[in-house]
Amino acid sequence: MPRSVAITQVTEYSDGRSRRLQDSLAGEEPLEIRVNGESFAVTMRTPGNDSELATGLLFTEGVIESPDQILSLQSPATSPEPNASTSNAAENTIDIQLSPSAPFDPAARRNFHINSSCGVCGKSSIDEVRSKLLRAPSQSAAFQISAATLLQLPERLSSAQGIFDRTGGLHAAGLFTRAGELIVAREDIGRHNAVDKIIGWALAQHKIPLADHALLVSGRCGFEIAQKALLAGVPLVASVSAPSSLAVQLARELNLTLVGFLRGKRFVVYSGDSRLALTNTEGNHPTC
């Protein structure tokens, strides 16, 4: 089983009394991703769906453009000779061999560390990240979702967060249809990792671009979440907390629908409200 949950003993203090009890913790371990035999990145993540995480990260980093460019992907879970004595390092390593058609330039390879709170921290600069060929979501699908449906998404994602229910310490991302159907959900200690796992799943299913889907993330929506969504062709990103200023700026530049504070009966639209069926709309709609 994936090491997504760790069990520990704790002391709980409540209402003047203390007691010893067993508690569950969200798993956090490093994952080294190797490309063509060389170390590419180390990310702190919750073990589970590691292949999706690795391929999703390579896609959002511009290393691959399609799953067909992956010749092989080997991890302990897919190793032809699993060994009970496998080292912890081996348990936390994925080796990916790419075809020559992949846009990966070994000469430009750089190692970076991605922590569980901020995926962009490992990049050398914001300019490097924004140099990617980001495009506005496709208009051909004419994606639109009703306010009533949008308000139902957090509860539907929450019902799929099995590890969070045990630990209270994980982020989640969910992919929904315009009718509000949850297609896939992933959990991770890093919200950007949860999104990469979603994108890795979509790659394996040959569903990229995700032009007819909405993405919901727990916590805040930072620049990197908006960037990953755009690279995957997602037209709408919602979060239960606030977006960052750079995420809003990017969304407005590329007409990504960005929704924040999606809780209860309320949400705030920061960009692209044309994709939302809203009623009794009041006030002005700033574009900058």
C-alpha contacts under 8 A as a table, 3 or more apart, distances in Angstrom:
res1	aa1	res2	aa2	distance
2	P	47	P	5.69
2	P	48	G	5.26
3	R	6	A	7.01
3	R	27	G	6.20
3	R	46	T	7.57
3	R	47	P	5.48
3	R	48	G	7.23
4	S	26	A	6.12
4	S	27	G	4.55
4	S	28	E	7.50
4	S	46	T	5.55
4	S	47	P	5.18
4	S	48	G	6.48
4	S	163	I	7.48
5	V	24	S	6.36
5	V	25	L	5.62
5	V	26	A	4.99
5	V	27	G	4.93
5	V	163	I	7.21
5	V	167	T	7.49
6	A	24	S	5.68
6	A	25	L	4.99
6	A	26	A	6.35
6	A	27	G	5.84
7	I	22	Q	6.89
7	I	23	D	5.83
7	I	24	S	4.72
7	I	25	L	6.20
8	T	22	Q	5.76
8	T	23	D	5.38
8	T	24	S	6.34
8	T	25	L	7.34
9	Q	20	R	6.92
9	Q	21	L	5.74
9	Q	22	Q	4.63
9	Q	23	D	5.97
10	V	20	R	5.77
10	V	21	L	5.66
10	V	22	Q	6.24
10	V	23	D	6.49
11	T	18	S	6.56
11	T	19	R	5.57
11	T	20	R	4.57
11	T	21	L	6.39
12	E	18	S	5.40
12	E	19	R	5.40
12	E	20	R	6.33
12	E	21	L	7.22
13	Y	16	G	6.81
13	Y	17	R	5.60
13	Y	18	S	4.27
13	Y	19	R	6.70
14	S	17	R	5.40
14	S	18	S	6.35
23	D	167	T	7.83
24	S	166	R	6.17
24	S	167	T	5.13
25	L	166	R	7.85
25	L	167	T	5.11
25	L	169	G	7.17
26	A	46	T	7.15
26	A	163	I	7.44
26	A	164	F	7.76
26	A	167	T	5.58
26	A	168	G	7.72
26	A	169	G	5.67
26	A	170	L	6.50
26	A	189	I	7.14
27	G	45	R	7.81
27	G	46	T	5.12
27	G	47	P	6.76
27	G	189	I	7.65
28	E	44	M	6.42
28	E	45	R	5.35
28	E	46	T	4.73
28	E	47	P	7.02
28	E	189	I	6.79
29	E	44	M	5.60
29	E	45	R	5.65
29	E	46	T	6.28
29	E	47	P	6.83
29	E	92	N	7.49
30	P	42	V	6.33
30	P	43	T	5.54
30	P	44	M	4.39
30	P	45	R	6.12
30	P	92	N	6.35
31	L	42	V	5.45
31	L	43	T	5.31
31	L	44	M	6.23
31	L	45	R	6.81
31	L	92	N	4.70
31	L	93	T	5.63
31	L	94	I	7.49
32	E	39	S	7.00
32	E	40	F	7.55
32	E	41	A	5.86
32	E	42	V	4.39
32	E	43	T	6.64
32	E	92	N	6.17
32	E	93	T	4.72
32	E	94	I	6.34
33	I	39	S	6.14
33	I	40	F	5.65
33	I	41	A	5.32
33	I	42	V	6.20
33	I	54	A	6.59
33	I	93	T	6.01
33	I	94	I	5.07
33	I	95	D	6.28
33	I	96	I	7.60
34	R	37	G	5.74
34	R	38	E	5.13
34	R	39	S	4.26
34	R	40	F	5.16
34	R	41	A	7.11
34	R	93	T	7.41
34	R	94	I	6.06
34	R	95	D	4.78
34	R	96	I	6.03
35	V	38	E	5.34
35	V	39	S	6.33
35	V	40	F	5.99
35	V	95	D	6.16
35	V	96	I	4.98
35	V	97	Q	5.95
35	V	98	L	7.22
36	N	95	D	7.29
36	N	96	I	6.04
36	N	97	Q	4.71
36	N	98	L	6.43
37	G	95	D	6.70
37	G	96	I	7.52
37	G	97	Q	7.41
39	S	111	N	6.69
40	F	109	R	7.01
40	F	110	R	6.43
40	F	111	N	5.05
40	F	112	F	7.18
41	A	110	R	7.97
41	A	111	N	5.27
41	A	112	F	5.14
41	A	113	H	5.97
41	A	114	I	7.51
42	V	111	N	7.80
42	V	112	F	6.53
42	V	113	H	4.97
42	V	114	I	6.20
43	T	113	H	5.85
43	T	114	I	4.51
43	T	115	N	5.95
43	T	116	S	7.41
44	M	114	I	6.32
44	M	115	N	5.17
44	M	116	S	5.29
44	M	190	G	7.61
45	R	116	S	6.33
45	R	188	D	6.21
45	R	189	I	5.84
45	R	190	G	6.32
45	R	193	N	6.83
46	T	187	E	7.82
46	T	188	D	5.04
46	T	189	I	5.58
46	T	190	G	7.85
47	P	50	D	6.52
47	P	188	D	7.98
49	N	52	E	5.40
49	N	53	L	6.37
49	N	197	K	6.72
50	D	53	L	4.92
50	D	54	A	6.12
50	D	197	K	7.63
51	S	54	A	5.14
51	S	55	T	6.18
51	S	73	L	7.65
51	S	75	S	7.76
51	S	94	I	7.56
51	S	200	G	7.47
52	E	55	T	5.32
52	E	56	G	5.77
52	E	196	D	7.06
52	E	197	K	4.70
52	E	198	I	7.22
52	E	199	I	7.31
52	E	200	G	4.05
52	E	201	W	5.51
53	L	56	G	5.15
53	L	57	L	6.01
53	L	193	N	6.40
53	L	194	A	7.66
53	L	196	D	5.18
53	L	197	K	4.28
53	L	198	I	7.88
53	L	199	I	7.96
53	L	200	G	5.92
54	A	57	L	5.20
54	A	58	L	6.25
54	A	94	I	7.58
54	A	196	D	7.71
54	A	197	K	7.79
54	A	200	G	7.29
55	T	58	L	5.06
55	T	59	F	6.16
55	T	67	P	7.88
55	T	196	D	7.83
55	T	200	G	5.15
55	T	203	L	7.84
56	G	59	F	5.12
56	G	60	T	6.23
56	G	196	D	4.49
56	G	197	K	5.92
56	G	198	I	7.40
56	G	199	I	5.00
56	G	200	G	3.88
56	G	201	W	7.64
56	G	203	L	7.46
57	L	60	T	5.17
57	L	61	E	5.96
57	L	196	D	5.58
57	L	200	G	7.59
58	L	61	E	5.05
58	L	62	G	6.24
58	L	63	V	5.02
58	L	64	I	5.90
59	F	62	G	5.19
59	F	63	V	5.80
59	F	64	I	5.03
59	F	65	E	6.08
59	F	66	S	7.57
59	F	200	G	7.92
60	T	63	V	7.62
60	T	196	D	7.71
60	T	228	K	5.78
60	T	231	L	6.37
60	T	232	A	7.79
61	E	64	I	7.89
62	G	65	E	6.81
62	G	103	P	7.22
62	G	104	F	7.60
62	G	132	K	7.55
63	V	102	A	6.70
63	V	103	P	5.69
63	V	104	F	4.78
64	I	67	P	7.43
64	I	69	Q	6.49
64	I	70	I	7.93
64	I	102	A	5.29
64	I	103	P	6.04
64	I	104	F	6.84
65	E	69	Q	7.31
65	E	102	A	6.86
65	E	103	P	7.44
66	S	69	Q	5.84
66	S	70	I	7.95
66	S	203	L	6.87
67	P	70	I	5.59
67	P	203	L	5.98
67	P	204	A	6.37
67	P	206	H	7.78
68	D	71	L	7.33
69	Q	98	L	5.67
69	Q	99	S	5.15
69	Q	100	P	7.86
69	Q	101	S	6.51
69	Q	102	A	5.58
70	I	73	L	7.17
70	I	96	I	7.00
70	I	97	Q	6.08
70	I	98	L	4.66
70	I	99	S	6.14
71	L	96	I	7.57
71	L	97	Q	5.40
71	L	98	L	5.28
71	L	99	S	5.87
72	S	96	I	5.75
72	S	97	Q	5.20
72	S	98	L	7.21
73	L	94	I	7.01
73	L	95	D	5.75
73	L	96	I	4.50
73	L	97	Q	6.50
74	Q	77	A	7.90
74	Q	78	T	5.76
74	Q	79	S	6.07
74	Q	94	I	5.77
74	Q	95	D	5.20
74	Q	96	I	6.47
75	S	78	T	5.28
75	S	79	S	5.86
75	S	90	A	7.87
75	S	91	E	7.34
75	S	93	T	6.36
75	S	94	I	4.75
75	S	95	D	6.56
76	P	79	S	5.01
76	P	82	P	6.58
76	P	90	A	6.86
76	P	91	E	5.70
76	P	93	T	7.85
76	P	94	I	7.89
77	A	82	P	7.51
79	S	82	P	5.76
82	P	86	T	7.67
83	N	86	T	5.34
86	T	90	A	6.26
86	T	91	E	6.73
87	S	90	A	5.18
87	S	91	E	6.30
88	N	91	E	4.95
88	N	92	N	6.32
89	A	92	N	5.17
89	A	93	T	6.37
90	A	93	T	5.22
98	L	101	S	7.98
98	L	102	A	6.44
99	S	102	A	5.76
100	P	103	P	7.95
105	D	108	A	5.37
105	D	109	R	6.47
106	P	109	R	4.96
112	F	122	G	5.15
112	F	123	K	6.93
113	H	121	C	7.87
113	H	122	G	5.16
114	I	118	C	6.93
114	I	119	G	5.13
114	I	120	V	7.22
114	I	121	C	6.53
114	I	122	G	5.36
115	N	118	C	5.83
115	N	119	G	6.19
115	N	121	C	7.48
115	N	122	G	7.91
115	N	190	G	7.65
116	S	119	G	7.04
116	S	189	I	5.96
116	S	190	G	4.28
116	S	191	R	7.62
116	S	193	N	7.88
117	S	189	I	7.89
117	S	190	G	5.58
117	S	191	R	7.37
118	C	121	C	5.61
118	C	190	G	7.54
118	C	192	H	7.51
119	G	122	G	6.63
119	G	190	G	7.99
119	G	192	H	6.18
119	G	193	N	7.95
119	G	224	E	7.03
120	V	123	K	5.51
120	V	224	E	6.40
121	C	124	S	8.00
123	K	126	I	7.22
123	K	128	E	7.43
123	K	129	V	7.23
124	S	128	E	6.92
125	S	128	E	5.35
125	S	129	V	6.82
126	I	129	V	5.12
126	I	130	R	6.21
127	D	130	R	5.13
127	D	131	S	6.11
128	E	131	S	5.29
128	E	132	K	7.59
129	V	132	K	6.16
130	R	133	L	7.96
130	R	134	L	7.85
134	L	227	Q	7.61
134	L	230	L	6.57
134	L	231	L	6.23
135	R	230	L	6.73
135	R	231	L	7.33
135	R	254	L	6.67
136	A	230	L	6.85
136	A	233	G	7.78
136	A	254	L	4.58
136	A	255	N	5.97
136	A	256	L	6.79
137	P	211	A	6.77
137	P	230	L	6.53
137	P	233	G	5.25
137	P	234	V	6.34
137	P	235	P	5.21
137	P	254	L	7.52
137	P	255	N	7.19
137	P	256	L	6.64
138	S	141	A	6.77
138	S	211	A	6.25
138	S	233	G	7.03
138	S	235	P	7.43
139	Q	142	A	5.40
139	Q	143	F	7.51
141	A	211	A	6.47
141	A	212	D	6.25
142	A	275	R	7.84
143	F	178	R	7.18
143	F	211	A	7.48
143	F	212	D	5.82
143	F	213	H	7.78
143	F	235	P	7.26
143	F	275	R	6.12
144	Q	178	R	6.53
144	Q	274	S	7.72
144	Q	275	R	4.36
144	Q	276	L	5.51
144	Q	277	A	6.85
145	I	149	T	6.70
145	I	150	L	6.79
145	I	178	R	5.18
145	I	179	A	7.09
145	I	275	R	6.41
145	I	276	L	5.20
145	I	277	A	6.08
146	S	149	T	5.25
146	S	150	L	6.23
146	S	276	L	5.62
146	S	277	A	4.53
146	S	278	L	6.80
147	A	150	L	5.04
147	A	151	L	6.21
147	A	276	L	6.46
147	A	277	A	5.95
147	A	278	L	5.93
148	A	151	L	5.33
148	A	152	Q	6.78
149	T	152	Q	5.31
149	T	153	L	6.93
149	T	179	A	6.81
149	T	180	G	5.74
150	L	153	L	5.52
150	L	180	G	7.01
151	L	154	P	6.96
151	L	262	L	6.79
151	L	263	R	7.17
151	L	264	G	6.90
151	L	265	K	6.35
151	L	266	R	7.45
151	L	267	F	7.86
152	Q	155	E	5.87
152	Q	156	R	6.55
152	Q	180	G	7.35
153	L	156	R	5.11
153	L	157	L	6.14
153	L	176	F	7.93
153	L	180	G	6.49
153	L	216	L	7.50
154	P	157	L	5.14
154	P	158	S	6.00
154	P	216	L	7.59
154	P	240	V	7.45
154	P	262	L	7.38
154	P	263	R	7.24
155	E	158	S	4.95
155	E	159	S	6.21
156	R	159	S	5.27
156	R	160	A	6.81
156	R	182	L	7.05
157	L	160	A	5.29
157	L	161	Q	6.70
157	L	172	A	7.75
157	L	173	A	7.64
157	L	174	G	6.13
157	L	182	L	7.30
157	L	185	A	7.00
158	S	161	Q	5.25
159	S	162	G	7.46
160	A	185	A	6.74
161	Q	164	F	5.33
161	Q	165	D	6.34
161	Q	172	A	7.14
161	Q	185	A	7.84
161	Q	186	R	7.92
161	Q	187	E	6.89
162	G	165	D	5.23
162	G	166	R	6.80
163	I	166	R	5.23
163	I	167	T	6.19
163	I	168	G	7.77
163	I	170	L	7.30
163	I	187	E	7.44
164	F	167	T	5.04
164	F	168	G	4.64
164	F	169	G	5.90
164	F	170	L	5.38
164	F	171	H	7.70
164	F	187	E	7.89
165	D	168	G	5.86
167	T	170	L	7.38
169	G	189	I	7.00
170	L	187	E	6.31
170	L	188	D	5.52
170	L	189	I	4.74
170	L	190	G	7.49
171	H	187	E	5.65
171	H	188	D	5.44
171	H	189	I	5.65
171	H	190	G	6.30
171	H	191	R	5.29
171	H	194	A	7.12
171	H	217	V	7.60
171	H	218	S	5.59
171	H	219	G	7.05
172	A	185	A	7.00
172	A	186	R	5.63
172	A	187	E	4.31
172	A	188	D	6.28
172	A	191	R	6.35
172	A	194	A	5.81
172	A	195	V	7.98
172	A	217	V	5.90
172	A	218	S	5.47
173	A	185	A	5.70
173	A	186	R	5.54
173	A	187	E	6.59
173	A	191	R	7.19
173	A	194	A	5.51
173	A	195	V	5.76
173	A	198	I	7.22
173	A	215	L	7.00
173	A	216	L	5.56
173	A	217	V	4.44
173	A	218	S	6.47
174	G	182	L	6.74
174	G	183	I	7.43
174	G	184	V	5.81
174	G	185	A	4.30
174	G	186	R	6.57
174	G	198	I	7.42
174	G	215	L	5.78
174	G	216	L	5.22
174	G	217	V	6.60
175	L	182	L	5.93
175	L	183	I	5.52
175	L	184	V	5.49
175	L	185	A	6.47
175	L	198	I	7.35
175	L	213	H	6.53
175	L	214	A	5.82
175	L	215	L	4.82
175	L	216	L	6.57
176	F	179	A	7.71
176	F	180	G	5.54
176	F	181	E	5.27
176	F	182	L	4.57
176	F	183	I	5.52
176	F	184	V	7.56
176	F	213	H	5.50
176	F	214	A	5.12
176	F	215	L	6.37
176	F	216	L	7.84
177	T	180	G	5.20
177	T	181	E	5.24
177	T	182	L	6.80
177	T	183	I	7.13
177	T	212	D	6.67
177	T	213	H	4.87
177	T	214	A	6.31
178	R	181	E	7.44
178	R	212	D	6.97
178	R	213	H	6.25
178	R	214	A	6.96
182	L	185	A	7.36
184	V	198	I	7.15
185	A	198	I	7.05
186	R	194	A	5.44
186	R	195	V	7.61
186	R	197	K	6.49
186	R	198	I	6.43
187	E	191	R	7.94
187	E	194	A	5.40
188	D	191	R	6.40
188	D	193	N	6.19
188	D	194	A	5.20
189	I	193	N	7.65
189	I	194	A	7.93
190	G	193	N	5.15
190	G	194	A	6.47
191	R	194	A	5.09
191	R	195	V	6.48
191	R	217	V	7.10
191	R	218	S	7.12
191	R	219	G	7.57
192	H	195	V	5.10
192	H	196	D	6.24
192	H	224	E	7.28
192	H	225	I	6.16
193	N	196	D	4.93
193	N	197	K	6.14
194	A	197	K	5.12
194	A	198	I	6.42
195	V	198	I	5.03
195	V	199	I	6.27
195	V	217	V	7.77
195	V	225	I	7.28
195	V	228	K	7.59
196	D	199	I	4.98
196	D	200	G	5.93
196	D	228	K	7.71
197	K	200	G	4.96
197	K	201	W	6.13
198	I	201	W	5.14
198	I	202	A	6.28
199	I	202	A	4.94
199	I	203	L	6.12
199	I	232	A	6.87
200	G	203	L	5.07
200	G	204	A	6.34
201	W	204	A	5.22
201	W	205	Q	6.28
202	A	205	Q	4.99
202	A	206	H	6.02
202	A	207	K	5.08
202	A	208	I	6.07
202	A	210	L	7.92
203	L	206	H	4.95
203	L	207	K	6.10
203	L	208	I	5.97
204	A	207	K	7.79
207	K	210	L	6.15
208	I	211	A	7.90
208	I	232	A	6.04
208	I	233	G	7.02
209	P	232	A	5.30
209	P	233	G	4.61
209	P	234	V	7.06
210	L	213	H	5.64
210	L	232	A	6.02
210	L	233	G	5.04
210	L	234	V	5.02
210	L	235	P	7.80
211	A	233	G	5.34
211	A	234	V	5.28
211	A	235	P	6.04
212	D	234	V	7.28
212	D	235	P	7.32
213	H	234	V	6.14
213	H	235	P	6.96
213	H	236	L	7.28
214	A	234	V	6.39
214	A	235	P	6.63
214	A	236	L	4.92
214	A	237	V	5.95
214	A	238	A	7.66
215	L	229	A	7.68
215	L	234	V	7.07
215	L	236	L	6.25
215	L	237	V	4.79
215	L	238	A	6.23
216	L	237	V	5.85
216	L	238	A	4.76
216	L	239	S	5.57
217	V	220	R	7.54
217	V	221	C	7.24
217	V	237	V	7.71
217	V	238	A	6.38
217	V	239	S	4.86
217	V	240	V	6.95
218	S	239	S	5.68
218	S	240	V	5.56
218	S	241	S	7.20
219	G	239	S	6.35
219	G	240	V	5.74
219	G	241	S	5.08
219	G	242	A	7.58
220	R	239	S	6.03
220	R	240	V	6.78
220	R	241	S	4.59
220	R	242	A	4.94
220	R	243	P	5.46
220	R	244	S	7.56
220	R	260	G	7.85
221	C	225	I	5.96
221	C	226	A	7.05
221	C	238	A	7.76
221	C	239	S	6.02
221	C	241	S	7.22
221	C	242	A	6.35
221	C	243	P	4.37
221	C	244	S	6.38
221	C	247	A	7.02
221	C	260	G	7.71
222	G	225	I	5.53
222	G	226	A	6.66
222	G	243	P	5.67
222	G	244	S	5.07
222	G	246	L	7.27
222	G	247	A	5.42
223	F	226	A	5.27
223	F	227	Q	6.14
223	F	244	S	6.67
223	F	246	L	5.53
223	F	247	A	4.08
223	F	248	V	7.89
223	F	250	L	7.43
224	E	227	Q	4.88
224	E	228	K	6.05
224	E	247	A	7.56
225	I	228	K	5.20
225	I	229	A	6.21
225	I	247	A	7.85
226	A	229	A	5.15
226	A	230	L	6.25
226	A	237	V	7.23
226	A	247	A	5.87
226	A	250	L	7.40
226	A	251	A	6.96
227	Q	230	L	5.16
227	Q	231	L	6.24
227	Q	247	A	7.96
227	Q	250	L	7.83
228	K	231	L	5.11
228	K	232	A	6.26
229	A	232	A	5.14
229	A	233	G	6.20
229	A	234	V	5.12
229	A	235	P	7.71
229	A	237	V	7.22
230	L	233	G	4.95
230	L	234	V	5.73
230	L	235	P	7.37
230	L	256	L	7.41
231	L	234	V	7.72
234	V	237	V	7.32
234	V	256	L	8.00
235	P	256	L	5.55
235	P	257	T	6.10
236	L	256	L	6.06
236	L	257	T	4.53
236	L	258	L	6.00
236	L	259	V	7.75
236	L	275	R	7.91
237	V	256	L	7.59
237	V	257	T	6.24
237	V	258	L	5.13
237	V	259	V	6.26
238	A	258	L	5.87
238	A	259	V	4.42
238	A	260	G	5.71
238	A	262	L	6.97
239	S	242	A	7.02
239	S	243	P	7.57
239	S	259	V	6.32
239	S	260	G	4.96
239	S	261	F	6.28
239	S	262	L	6.03
240	V	260	G	5.92
240	V	261	F	4.62
240	V	262	L	4.51
240	V	263	R	5.98
241	S	260	G	5.63
241	S	261	F	4.52
241	S	262	L	6.95
242	A	260	G	5.19
242	A	261	F	5.79
243	P	247	A	6.23
243	P	248	V	6.67
243	P	260	G	6.16
244	S	247	A	5.18
244	S	248	V	6.38
245	S	248	V	5.17
245	S	249	Q	6.18
246	L	249	Q	4.96
246	L	250	L	6.11
247	A	250	L	5.20
247	A	251	A	6.08
248	V	251	A	5.05
248	V	252	R	6.16
248	V	258	L	7.20
248	V	270	Y	6.47
248	V	271	S	7.05
249	Q	252	R	5.29
249	Q	253	E	6.21
249	Q	288	C	7.62
250	L	253	E	5.10
250	L	254	L	6.29
250	L	256	L	7.95
251	A	254	L	5.39
251	A	255	N	5.58
251	A	256	L	4.56
251	A	257	T	6.69
251	A	258	L	6.51
251	A	271	S	6.21
251	A	272	G	7.91
252	R	255	N	5.12
252	R	256	L	6.46
252	R	270	Y	7.98
252	R	271	S	5.49
252	R	272	G	7.23
252	R	287	T	6.92
252	R	288	C	7.33
253	E	256	L	7.97
255	N	271	S	6.83
255	N	272	G	5.63
256	L	271	S	6.48
256	L	272	G	5.82
257	T	269	V	7.60
257	T	270	Y	7.41
257	T	271	S	5.00
257	T	272	G	4.06
257	T	273	D	6.31
257	T	275	R	6.91
258	L	269	V	6.07
258	L	270	Y	5.47
258	L	271	S	5.15
258	L	272	G	6.67
259	V	262	L	7.02
259	V	267	F	6.71
259	V	268	V	5.60
259	V	269	V	4.57
259	V	270	Y	5.96
259	V	271	S	7.39
260	G	267	F	5.96
260	G	268	V	5.21
260	G	269	V	6.50
260	G	270	Y	7.39
261	F	266	R	7.15
261	F	267	F	5.05
261	F	268	V	6.04
262	L	265	K	7.86
262	L	266	R	6.00
262	L	267	F	4.39
262	L	268	V	7.13
263	R	266	R	5.64
263	R	267	F	6.45
269	V	272	G	7.53
269	V	273	D	6.31
270	Y	273	D	7.72
271	S	287	T	7.47
272	G	275	R	6.26
273	D	276	L	5.31
274	S	277	A	7.45
278	L	281	T	6.52
